[in-house]
Amino acid sequence: MSTRIEETVYRCSNFIQFLLLPPTCVLCQQRGQRGLDLCVNCQQLLALTDSCCPGCALPLPAAAFGLQCGRCQTRSTRIHTTVAACRYEAGVSGLITGFKYHRQLAGGRALTALLLDAIRDRYGQPSLPDLLLPVPLHPARLRQRGYNQALLMARDLSKGLGIPCEADALQRVRATPPQQGLSAKERRRNLRGAFALNPKWDGSHYRRIALIDDVVTTMSTVSEIARVLQRDGDTAREIHVWCLARA
């Protein structure tokens, strides 16, 4: 099935779902918009990204629209493009916390729908990545939480864009302490050697890969995964990052 047909099927199924189960805003519980569990007023209150660095999605002044931030201009990076639906501010942070830790999946789906819109705005159809890889959880963390929020996001994006999603290509092979409160240097050290490719996975034919995560702060996690994906000098492989929020 072609990408365009898959996307059409996804849109039709969303329309049927809207008719049978009208959406409800996850913030105020009023009627949502078609295909989105957010009402117009609450969506306008969220800190949506408008002007940001195309390399790392760091928010920038409106006058800098389309320009890279100083860090991306002066430092080499393994990340080609980063797309974030929102800035990690009030409202957005609460939805992500509920999605990530308290099984409030409706909030995650609503933010993923906003991310899908942001991705469509950023890319033309031919230039989309050809594979989605969710950032994995360590097995111990997965057992504790019961689900990987990045995988739930990736599956929704896969349906919406017609791009395959590989759930087991990446593995988190080392449990690491939480990243909160660590400096950028400490985060990089904390994550060194934490990820590996599944030895049974053959991804040699994928040249443009999008990593899916909920929040990006210092880019440490996705940069470490990009290092793993580009190991052995495979710098021709293009790594993109798609996230719900940029902190």
Phi, psi and omega in degrees: 000132183288163179300317182295319179295316180299319180293322178295317177300318180298316180295320180294319180295323177296322180294317179296318178298322178297321180292321184277321182228086181305138183293150178238133182297128183285349181260317184243356178069010174277176181297133179274186178269165180299123179077009183213125179276050174217138174279167183299317183296315181290324177299322180291338179279341181285149182276078180288146178284136176234297176253118182206163179293128180292341181277317185234359178068017175295129180301136181230162175300154182303328181293342181261017183306128177087353181263154176280152176288167182300321180297314182291332179287330189254349182236143176288146182218152178273351184266127181278309185215142174234132177238125176239138179288322188217167167273147184279082181230182183308144183090300178294314182298322179294318178296319181291320178299316178296320179294318188280323189242343189235020175059027176272077190288335181298321178297320177296320179295322180296316179291325178295325176296322176293323177296320178300318177296319180295322179294316180296326177290327186279322189250151163272157185306314183292338187265003178296148173302159182255006177203142174249132177235113176287142174296124187279158170262153171295144182309323180294318178292323179295319177296321181292315185276324179094348180197157175255113184298328179293325178291321176299317176299313184298322180294319178295317179293323178299317179293319184288332185249349181071031179251134180296150178237130178251112185280335188245010181292320179259144178230142172263107190263351179224126176288135182236152175297159178304147182280339184303134177087354180269149175286170180300318179295318179294323178296316180298317179294321181297327186263353184300123180078011183280340185239152177209158174277143174297123183298342179273354184268129176250101181250023186296335183271358177266119183256338181232111187240134176254124174272135184248126177213165182279308182229138173245129181246291181254002183072009185295315183296308183292329178292322177294320178293320177300322177299318178294318182290334181256018180299156181066029173075018181279060183284353176289340178287125185265126184250125176247158179231128176237126183219161178288322185212149175250122180268000000 
